[in-house]
Structures are given as C-alpha cells and as structure tokens.
Amino acid sequence: MRPGTVRKATPRASKLLFGTATGKPDYHLWGRLKSIARRAGLDPATVWMHKLRATTATTWLRSKELGGKGWDIGFVRQQLGHDDYKSIEAYIAIVRNEELALH
C-alpha cells in the first residue's frame, strides 16, 4: 500500500478474532497451539485460547511500571467485547495484587 492510501474497512464475517473468511472458528490455529504446547513440554490439555486472551487483557491493564500497557479499564472491556466490568474483574484483581506486591 502506498503512503497516503486509505484502506476501507471491510466487514468481518463474525466477531471471532481467529476466524475463517466464512466466520467459522479456525481449528487449524487450535491445532498449532496444541502442537507448540507439546514441543514446549506442556500438557496440551492445559493450553487454551482463552488463556492467551486473559494474558493479553492482563497485560493491557497492567501499569507501564510493571511492563504492561496501562490502558483504561473501560477501553480494555470494550476491546474484549464485554458489556460490563464484572467480566474482567479477575484481570483487574490480578493487576491490583501485582501493584500491591510492588509497593
């Protein structure tokens, strides 16, 4: 794409982050994740996509002082597609505990 060129937003087939062009889940990604877990010596049954999502959310909420992004709770909630804060309380609690331990 040339500098100054504007990209048009194309509608997504679904809300899935790792979905196929038709909006269905991409199970190939799931298989790759399990394969990476095996190579790392982890039990593939304990590795889930949601753990990646939770880690990302926690990193977004974590302060820059602790190596995170320091993003606003409302913005993170919106990015995760949650309607209320109750859905991200666990991530907020983790970050608060880390900050308490630091100070």
C-alpha positions as CSV (number, residue, x, y, z in Angstrom):
1,M,0.0,0.0,0.0
2,R,1.4,3.4,-0.9
3,P,1.8,6.1,1.7
4,G,-1.3,8.3,2.0
5,T,-3.6,5.5,0.7
6,V,-6.7,5.0,2.8
7,R,-7.8,1.4,3.4
8,K,-11.5,0.8,3.5
9,A,-12.8,-1.2,6.5
10,T,-14.2,-4.5,5.3
11,P,-16.9,-6.1,7.3
12,R,-15.8,-9.2,9.2
13,A,-17.7,-12.4,8.8
14,S,-18.0,-12.8,12.6
15,K,-16.7,-11.4,15.9
16,L,-14.1,-14.2,16.1
17,L,-10.6,-12.9,16.3
18,F,-9.2,-16.0,14.8
19,G,-12.0,-17.0,12.4
20,T,-12.1,-18.1,8.9
21,A,-13.3,-15.9,6.0
22,T,-16.7,-17.5,6.4
23,G,-16.9,-16.6,10.1
24,K,-16.3,-20.1,11.5
25,P,-13.6,-20.9,14.1
26,D,-10.2,-21.6,12.7
27,Y,-9.4,-25.0,14.2
28,H,-6.0,-25.1,12.4
29,L,-4.9,-22.4,14.8
30,W,-6.1,-24.6,17.7
31,G,-4.1,-27.5,16.4
32,R,-1.0,-25.3,16.0
33,L,-1.3,-24.1,19.6
34,K,-1.6,-27.6,20.9
35,S,1.5,-28.6,18.8
36,I,3.5,-25.7,20.2
37,A,2.5,-26.7,23.7
38,R,3.7,-30.3,23.2
39,R,7.1,-29.1,21.8
40,A,7.4,-26.8,24.9
41,G,6.9,-29.8,27.2
42,L,3.4,-28.7,28.3
43,D,0.3,-30.8,28.6
44,P,-1.8,-29.7,25.6
45,A,-4.9,-30.3,27.6
46,T,-4.0,-27.3,29.9
47,V,-3.4,-24.9,27.0
48,W,-6.5,-22.9,25.8
49,M,-7.1,-19.9,23.6
50,H,-8.8,-18.2,26.5
51,K,-5.5,-18.2,28.4
52,L,-3.9,-16.2,25.6
53,R,-6.9,-13.8,25.8
54,A,-6.6,-13.5,29.6
55,T,-2.9,-12.9,29.4
56,T,-3.4,-10.2,26.8
57,A,-6.1,-8.5,28.8
58,T,-4.0,-8.5,32.0
59,T,-1.0,-7.0,30.0
60,W,-3.3,-4.3,28.7
61,L,-4.5,-3.4,32.2
62,R,-1.0,-3.8,33.9
63,S,0.7,-0.4,34.5
64,K,3.7,0.5,32.4
65,E,5.8,0.4,35.6
66,L,5.1,-3.3,35.7
67,G,5.7,-3.9,32.0
68,G,2.1,-3.5,30.7
69,K,0.3,-1.0,28.6
70,G,-1.5,0.8,31.4
71,W,-4.7,1.0,29.4
72,D,-8.0,2.3,30.8
73,I,-10.4,-0.4,32.2
74,G,-13.3,0.8,30.1
75,F,-11.2,0.6,26.9
76,V,-10.0,-2.9,27.7
77,R,-13.6,-4.0,28.4
78,Q,-14.6,-2.6,25.1
79,Q,-11.8,-4.3,23.2
80,L,-12.7,-7.7,24.8
81,G,-16.3,-7.1,23.7
82,H,-17.8,-7.3,27.3
83,D,-20.9,-5.4,28.2
84,D,-20.0,-5.0,31.9
85,Y,-17.0,-4.8,34.2
86,K,-17.9,-8.0,36.0
87,S,-16.5,-10.0,33.1
88,I,-13.0,-8.5,33.6
89,E,-12.9,-8.4,37.4
90,A,-10.5,-11.3,37.5
91,Y,-8.0,-9.5,35.3
92,I,-8.3,-6.3,37.4
93,A,-7.8,-8.3,40.6
94,I,-4.6,-9.8,39.2
95,V,-3.2,-6.4,38.3
96,R,-4.2,-4.9,41.7
97,N,-2.4,-7.7,43.5
98,E,0.7,-7.2,41.5
99,E,0.7,-3.4,42.2
100,L,0.2,-4.1,46.0
101,A,3.1,-6.5,46.0
102,L,5.3,-3.9,44.2
103,H,4.6,-1.2,46.8
